[in-house]
Amino acid sequence: MSSVHKRFFTKDGKVLKGAQPESPFVATIISQVPPVTSIFEQAEKKKFNFKSAVELLKSQNLNNKITTIWASLSVIMVFGVLVSIMVTPGKAKPQDTNKYAIYSSKPLVLEQSTYDIYSKDSRAQRINEVFKMYNCPLEGMGESFVFEADRNNIPWWLTAAVSFQESSCGKNTPKVSGSETYNAWGWAVYGNITWSFDNWARGIETVSKYFADRFYSQGVTELCEIMKTYTPPSNGSWCEGVKHFGDLIQSYITP
C-alpha cells in the first residue's frame, strides 16, 4: 500500500495544490537515505577516528624515538664502563720469583753491590764542573781523580785541589824543550829537574799514589803537615790554597 505524503499550499482558504501519492520507487529511495544527523555523526566519528589514529601514530613515533635514544645511551654507558676497566690499571700482584719451570734454569740472584756508582759519578761530576767553570785543561778528568783516590784511600778531592794550587788546574805546567809535561802538581820538580808524565791520567795516578804512600798511610792527613814535606819553602799559603779549592769542589752543587 502506497503512502500518501500531503503536500499542499493554501491561499485565502483555497487549496492550490492537492496531495499527491508517492510512488513505491520514491518511498524506497527515501527509506534508504540516512537522516542528515546520522551523516554528520558518522562524519564526526570518522574525523575523531582519524585524529585518534594520527595521535596514536605520533605517540608511537615518540615512543620509538625515546626507545632509540635510551638504547643509544645504554650502549654508550656500557662502552664507557668497558673502556674505563681496560684503561684503569689493576693492582699489581708481586710475582713469586722463587718459582720457576722444571725445565728452565734456576734464576740468577744478584748479590748486593758495594760499588757506589752514583756517589762516584756525583763526585766526578763536581770536579768536572769546577774545572769547566775555571776553563781548566784538566776538565773531563774527574773520573780519573775519583778512581785513583778511592784506590789509594785518600780524599777524592785532594789531588784535584793540589792541581789548582800548583798550576792553576793545568794552565801553568812546566815545559821541557817546549813539550808539555802534564805535571800539574809540581811533583818532583827541583831546580832544573822536571818530571814529565805521558798524559794527565798518568800524572793523576802517580801523584795520588804518592800522597797515599808518603802521608795518609803514615797517618799524616793535615794539609799544613803535608806541606812541610811536599813544598817546604811555603809559608802556609800552600795548605790554605789546597783547603780553599778542596772546599770549593766539595761544596759545589751540580746543576
C-alpha positions in Angstrom: 0.0 0.0 0.0 1.5 3.3 -1.0 1.8 6.0 1.5 0.4 9.4 0.8 2.5 12.4 1.6 0.4 15.5 1.8 2.0 18.4 0.2 -0.4 21.4 -0.4 -0.5 25.2 -0.2 -3.5 27.3 0.7 -4.3 30.8 -0.1 -7.4 32.5 1.2 -8.7 29.1 2.2 -8.3 27.7 -1.3 -6.1 24.7 -1.9 -3.6 25.5 -4.5 -2.1 22.0 -4.8 -3.5 18.9 -3.6 -2.0 15.8 -2.1 -0.1 13.5 -4.4 0.6 9.9 -3.8 4.2 8.9 -3.6 5.4 6.2 -5.9 6.9 3.0 -4.4 10.2 3.8 -6.0 10.5 7.2 -4.3 9.5 5.7 -1.0 12.2 3.1 -1.3 14.8 5.7 -2.1 13.7 7.9 0.8 13.9 4.9 3.2 17.4 4.1 2.2 18.7 7.6 2.6 20.0 8.1 6.1 19.0 11.1 8.1 21.1 14.1 7.9 22.0 14.0 11.6 23.3 10.4 11.1 25.5 11.5 8.3 27.1 14.3 10.4 27.5 11.9 13.3 29.3 9.4 11.2 31.5 12.1 9.7 32.3 13.3 13.2 33.2 9.7 14.2 35.4 9.3 11.2 37.1 12.6 11.9 37.6 11.6 15.5 38.9 8.2 14.5 41.4 9.9 12.0 42.6 12.3 14.7 43.0 9.4 17.1 44.9 7.5 14.6 47.2 10.4 13.9 47.8 11.0 17.7 48.4 7.3 18.2 50.9 7.3 15.3 52.7 10.3 16.8 52.8 8.8 20.2 54.2 5.6 18.7 56.9 7.6 16.8 57.7 9.4 20.1 58.0 6.2 22.0 60.2 4.7 19.2 62.5 7.8 19.4 62.7 7.6 23.2 63.4 3.9 22.9 66.2 4.5 20.4 67.7 7.3 22.5 67.7 5.2 25.6 69.2 2.2 23.7 72.0 4.5 22.4 72.7 5.9 25.8 72.8 2.4 27.3 75.3 1.3 24.6 77.5 4.4 25.3 77.4 3.8 29.1 78.3 0.2 28.7 81.1 1.1 26.3 82.4 3.7 28.7 82.5 1.3 31.6 84.4 -1.3 29.5 86.9 1.3 28.4 87.5 2.5 32.0 88.0 -1.1 33.1 90.6 -1.6 30.3 92.4 1.7 30.9 92.4 1.7 34.7 95.5 -0.2 35.8 94.8 -3.0 38.1 96.5 -3.6 41.3 99.8 -5.3 40.5 100.5 -8.5 42.3 104.1 -9.3 43.2 105.3 -12.3 41.3 106.8 -15.2 43.2 110.4 -15.2 42.0 111.1 -18.4 43.9 109.0 -20.4 41.4 110.4 -21.5 38.1 109.6 -24.1 35.5 111.1 -27.6 35.9 112.8 -27.4 32.5 114.1 -23.8 32.9 117.4 -22.9 34.5 117.4 -21.5 38.0 117.1 -17.7 38.0 120.2 -15.7 38.9 120.3 -14.0 42.2 122.2 -10.7 42.2 124.4 -10.1 45.2 124.4 -6.7 46.9 126.9 -4.4 45.3 129.3 -2.4 47.4 130.4 -0.3 44.5 128.7 3.0 44.8 128.4 4.2 41.2 126.1 7.2 41.8 128.2 8.8 44.5 131.3 8.4 42.4 129.6 9.8 39.4 128.4 12.7 41.5 131.9 13.5 42.9 133.5 13.2 39.4 130.8 15.5 38.0 131.6 18.1 40.7 135.3 18.1 39.8 134.5 18.4 36.1 132.1 21.2 36.7 134.6 23.2 38.7 137.3 22.6 36.1 134.8 23.8 33.4 134.0 26.9 35.4 137.7 27.9 35.5 138.4 26.7 31.9 141.0 24.2 33.2 142.9 21.9 30.8 142.1 19.1 33.3 138.4 19.3 32.6 136.9 15.9 31.9 139.4 14.0 34.2 137.0 13.9 37.2 136.5 10.1 36.9 140.3 9.5 37.0 140.7 11.7 40.1 137.9 9.9 41.9 139.0 6.4 40.8 142.6 6.9 41.9 141.6 8.5 45.2 139.4 5.6 46.1 142.0 3.0 45.1 144.6 4.7 47.3 142.3 5.7 50.2 142.9 9.4 50.1 140.3 12.2 49.9 138.6 12.2 46.5 139.2 16.0 46.1 142.8 16.2 47.3 144.8 15.6 44.0 142.4 17.9 42.1 142.7 20.7 44.7 146.6 20.4 44.6 146.5 20.9 40.8 144.7 24.2 41.4 147.3 25.4 43.8 150.4 24.2 41.9 149.4 25.1 38.3 146.0 26.7 38.2 144.4 23.4 37.3 146.9 22.6 34.5 147.2 26.1 32.9 150.7 26.7 34.1 152.5 23.4 33.8 156.3 23.4 33.3 157.6 22.6 29.7 160.6 20.6 28.8 162.2 21.6 25.5 158.8 23.2 24.6 156.9 19.9 25.2 154.1 19.5 27.6 155.0 17.7 30.8 151.4 17.1 32.0 152.8 17.8 35.5 150.1 20.0 37.1 151.1 19.2 40.7 154.7 20.5 40.8 155.7 16.9 41.6 159.4 16.0 41.5 160.4 19.5 40.3 163.7 20.5 41.8 165.7 23.3 40.1 166.3 22.3 36.6 164.8 18.8 37.1 161.2 18.4 36.0 159.3 15.2 35.9 157.2 14.6 32.9 154.1 12.4 32.5 152.8 10.8 29.3 149.3 12.3 29.9 147.0 13.7 32.5 145.8 10.2 33.6 149.3 9.0 34.3 150.0 12.1 36.4 146.8 11.7 38.5 147.7 8.0 39.1 151.3 8.8 40.2 150.6 11.8 42.4 147.6 10.1 44.1 149.7 7.0 45.0 152.5 9.3 46.3 150.1 11.1 48.7 148.8 7.7 49.9 152.2 6.1 50.5 154.0 9.1 51.8 151.4 10.7 54.0 147.9 9.1 54.5 149.2 5.6 55.1 151.5 7.1 57.8 148.6 8.9 59.5 149.6 12.3 58.2 146.4 13.9 57.0 146.7 17.6 58.0 147.4 19.7 54.9 149.8 22.0 56.6 151.8 19.0 57.8 151.8 17.6 54.3 153.0 21.0 53.1 156.2 20.8 55.2 157.4 17.8 53.1 155.7 18.5 49.8 156.8 22.1 49.5 159.0 23.2 52.4 159.5 26.8 51.2 155.8 27.6 51.6 154.8 29.9 54.4 151.4 28.4 54.8 149.8 29.6 51.6 150.0 26.2 50.1 147.9 24.4 52.6 145.4 27.3 52.7 145.1 27.3 48.9 144.6 23.5 48.8 142.0 23.7 51.5 140.2 26.5 49.7 139.9 24.6 46.4 139.1 21.4 48.2 136.1 23.1 49.9 135.1 24.6 46.6 135.0 21.2 44.9 133.2 19.5 47.8 130.5 22.2 48.2 129.8 22.7 44.5 126.2 21.8 43.6 125.9 20.3 40.2 123.1 21.8 38.1 
